[in-house]
Amino acid sequence: MAKKVSSFDTRQNMILHSFEIYRYRDSYLNEVALHHHDFYEIYLFLSGDVSYTIESRNYSLMPGDLLIISPQELHRPIITPAKAPYERIVLWVNATFLNQFSTAQTDLAQCFDTTRENHSNLLRPSSNARVHITQLMDAMIEESANEKYGGDILAVSTLLQLLVYVNRIAVRTGAEHHETTDKSAPIVTDVLNYINEHYSEDLSLDELAARFFISKYHLSHEFNRLVGTSVYRYIMQKRLIIAKQLLSDGVSPTGVYIRCGFGDYANFYRAFKTEYSISPKEYLARLENEILLGK
């Protein structure tokens, strides 16, 4: 039976409050910008010539590879035109929805925990495991799309099976890392770690270059090459990611701009509105409305 393939959609936000899953197949795609999500993502690579950047880490993908991406990680695919189409299955899972199924014994979000020892974004399952994962994801796509009795329940139960299975693989193979090595990766990683720890402070290309004893031109070039965006753009995206999280946690917009290093509310407002096409207060109102609606 032919697999259901969706038309690729450039949106980076969820429509549903539970989960969404899509199989995509493209012969050509424009460059995908560095981005992040407010939800968990599991990405199953099926075919094509693709490498994937997640923060400072770069992975050359093989068919059957699984990428595990947490909400605050900036990432993007680097797609090289190839004879085989670029095919993948992408699963998005809302964090609140997933948390309700975890227990004291079983944390279904464990595989996404970037602070976990030996955490890796890329899992390379055995051939039998790849077949099983693909079958589970295809079953989710089918059950999510049909209107047969119990389809919604079967889709959720299959999602839970998949997450248990993926977490077991992550626990067994977490010590295996598949990053592509690059001579500039250590310095860029150090810069990224510094930004992530000091995002609330005044940061600039000049200041970072001086701190790490490197030419700002060299740092700019290597950062762009490995991360896929400029130092300035990365700092801004990281601050906005933290800002959204703080707003979700109940911090006022005024408190957020101070804690995220924007200098003043006007700068924060402009950056937030430009990035998300919604103001901080409108974002808060949307969150409150979702809670009231029980979404």
N, C-alpha and C positions, 0 to 999 in steps of 0.2 A: 504494500500500500504506500502511495506517495506521501511523503511527509509534508505537513502544513508549513509553508514558508510565508513569513510576513514581509511586507514592504518596509524597508528601513526607515525609521523615524528619527530625526535628529534631536527630538526632545530629550531632556535629561531629568524630567520629573515624572513621578508616578501618577497615574490616573486613579488607580484603585488604592485602597488603604491596607490591603493584605499583601498580595504578591502579583507580579506580572511575569510572563515567560514568553519568549519569542525565538523562533528559528529564523535567521537571516541568511540569505545567499546573494552576494553581489559580485559582479564582474569588475566593477569600478566604483570607487568611492573617493570623494574629495577628502582632503586632509582633515582629520578630526582634532579639534583643539583640546588642550589640557583642560580637564574638568573634574568635578567631584559630584557625589550624590549625597542625599540625606538618608540613604537606605543601604542595605547590604546588597552586594552583587556577586553572583557566581557566573562565571563565563566559561563555557566549554568550547574550545577551539576544535573545529572539524577539518578545515582545509584552507589552503591559501599560503601566501608568503608574508608572514606578519611577525613583527616584534612588538613588545608591549612595555611601555614605561609606566612605572608606578613609583611616584616620588623620585628618588635618585636611582632606583633599581631598573634594570632593563632585562627583559626575557625574550629569547628567541623561541618562538612557539613551535611545538610539534603537535600533529593531530592527536587529539585525546587529552591534551593538557587542560587543566582546570586552573583558572585564576580566581582567587578569593580576595575581594576588595571591600574594605571597610568604609564607612561613611565619610571620614575625614581625609581619605587618601586621594591626592590628585593623580590622575592617570590619563593615558591616551594610547591608542594603537598606532603603530607606524606600518602602513600597508604598502607593500611593493606589488605592482601589477604582476600577475602570474597566469600561467595557463589554466590552473585550477581556480575556480571561483573562491572568493573569501566567504566561508561558511562557518557559522557559529551559533550556539544557543546561549541566550542571555536571560538570566533569572534575576529579578529584582524582588527583594523582600523587605517590607516595612519592619523597622526595629521593634516598635510597640506590638505589632501583630505577632512577631516571632517570639517575643519575650513571654507571652501568655502561655506558650506551650513548653517552655523550659521548666525544669523541676530543680529541687535542691540537689539532686544527684546528677542531673543532665542539663548542662548549659548549651543550648543549640547554637548560640553565637560564639562558642569557644574558638572555632576555627578562624573567626574574623579578628580575634584579639591580638593586636599588633604588639602588645607588651608581653605576650606569652613567650617563654623561652623557646628558641629555635623556630619561632614563627616564620613562615614563608608564604608569599603571595601565590606561588606557583606549586601546584601538586601535579605529579606525573604518575597517575595510577597505572597498575598492570593492565594488560590487554583485556583480561576478564572483567576487571573493575570498570574500564572504560566502556565496555559494552553495556554493563549493568547501569551505569550512570546515564548513558545515552538513552537507554530504554525508559528509565524513570522520568527523564526530562521530556521525552516524546509523549509519554503517557500523561504527564501534567498538561502539556500543550493540548492534547486531544480532549481530556476531560474538562479543561477550562473553556474550550470552545464549543462543546456540544451542550444541548439542552435536555439531555436524558436525565431521568430521575437519579438523584444522588451524585450527579457529576461534580457539583461543588465540593461535596464531602470527599469524594475519591481524589480530587485534585489536591485538597489540603493534606489528606493522609499520605499521598505520594510525596508531597513536599516534605513532610516530616521524615519519611523513610529516607529520602535523598539527603537531608541534612544530618541525620544520624550516620549515614554511610560516609558522607564527606568528612565529618568530624573524626570518625574512626581512622580514615586514611590520613588525615592531618596529624593525628596523634602518633601514628606509626611511622610516618615519613617526614615529620617536621624538621628533623635534623638535616635533611637533604636540601641543599640550596642549588638553584639552577640559574642564578644571575649571570649575565654576560659580563665578563671582566673588561675593564677599561682603565688605562693608566691614570686618567683624570678623575675616576669615580671617587677615590678616597677624599680628595679635597672638596669636591662638590657635595659629597655626603656630609662632611664636616660643616660646610656652610649651611646646608639644609637643616641639620640638627640645631645649629646656632639660631637660625631664623625661627624654628619651631619652639625654641625655649625662650626667645627674646622678642617675640612678635609685638609685644606691647611697648617696646622701646623704639627710639629713633633708629631706623635702619636705612642704609643706602649702599649702593654699589661701591662708592669710595670707602665708606667705613668698613665694609666687609673685606674688601681687597686689602686694606691696611692691616686689619686684624689678623688675616691669614697669610700675610706677607706674599701676596701674589699681585701681578699686574691686573688692574681692573678690566683691561681689554681682554686679557687671557681668561679671566674669571667669567666675564660676560659671554664670551664665545663658547667656552666649555659648558657653562651652566645651560645655555640655550640648547646646545647640542645634546646634552644628556637628559635634561629635564623637559625640554620642549617648549620653554617659554623664557622670558627675561627674568632677571632677579627681581625687578620692580613688580612685575606682574605676579610672580609667585608670592611675594610678600603680601600683596593686596589680596590675592585669593585666599591665602592662609588666614589672614585677619578676618576676612568675611566668613569663612567657614566657622571660625571660633565665635564670631558675632552671632551667627544664626543659632549656634548651639546655646549660647548664653541667653538669647531671647527666648528660646524654647524652654530654658530652665527658669524663666521668670525674672531675669535681670532687665531693668528698664533700659530703653534706648540710650538715655544719658549715661547710665552706668556702663553700658556696653562700649560706647565710643572711647571712654576713658581707659577701659581695661584692654582695648584692642589696638591702641596706639594710633588712632586717627587724628589726634590733635584737637579737633573740635567737631561739634555735631554736624555742621554743614558738610565737611569733608566725608564724614561717615554716611550721611544721608545720600550724597551724590554717588558715592561708590556702591552702596547697597542697591540703590535704585537702578543704576547702570547695569550691575551684574545680574540682578534678579527681576528687573522690571516691576518692582513693587517697593514701596517705602517700608522702613522698619516698623512703623505703626500699623501699616496695612498688613504686614506679615504677622504681627501679633494678633490682629483682629481675625485673620484667617485661621490661625492656630486655635483661638478661642471658639470660633464657629465650628471647627472640626470636632472639638471636644463636646460642644453642645449637641451636635448631630450624632455623636457616638460613632464617628467614622474611624 
